[in-house]
């Protein structure tokens, strides 16, 4: 090495020592639950339909058979259809409220989570499982948007600010946030 090259490297290291920190931000790695996609939710829903059909056959059909009332080929406003709808929506509302998942979701290893809080309120559940599901079931293609949204949300999830996630599957994400100083702690630490 020549004297000139030695002087350049010494000057560069001297400047690097005196240079202030490049940025006030750091990259933080964190893990979040992986959203459940269309197909796993579809199979869970089919399992739930079988459970609801079983509940309807056990709870409602025998009563109508004993009374001699018709249970097939009836309009949507008939008593059997209304009671079947009560069982259908009641199953989804109560199972999601108390377990955060239905039997189909339990089997598939997925659960419903709120995007706003740690628990699911009754308002959230009713919007998601009753009003949102009614719209999604009535206009079936609306349910397909689950496969095309980043958090794999259906229309009923958008109404309630919820999503469905895998219980045991995570994905790694990066977050850039301000570095913490040893000051008073009154500075902003939110990510941009």
Secondary structure, DSSP 4 states (H G I P E B T S, - for coil): --HHHHHHHHHHHHHHHHSPPS-SEEEEEEEEEEEP-HHHHHHHHHHHHHHHHHHHHHHTHHHHHHHT---SS--TTSHHHHHHHHHHHHHHHHHHHHHSS-HHHHHHTEEEEESSSSS--HHHHIIIIIIIHHHHHHSGGGGGGGGGSTT---HHHHHHTEEEEEEEEEEEEEEEEEPPPSS-S-S-----
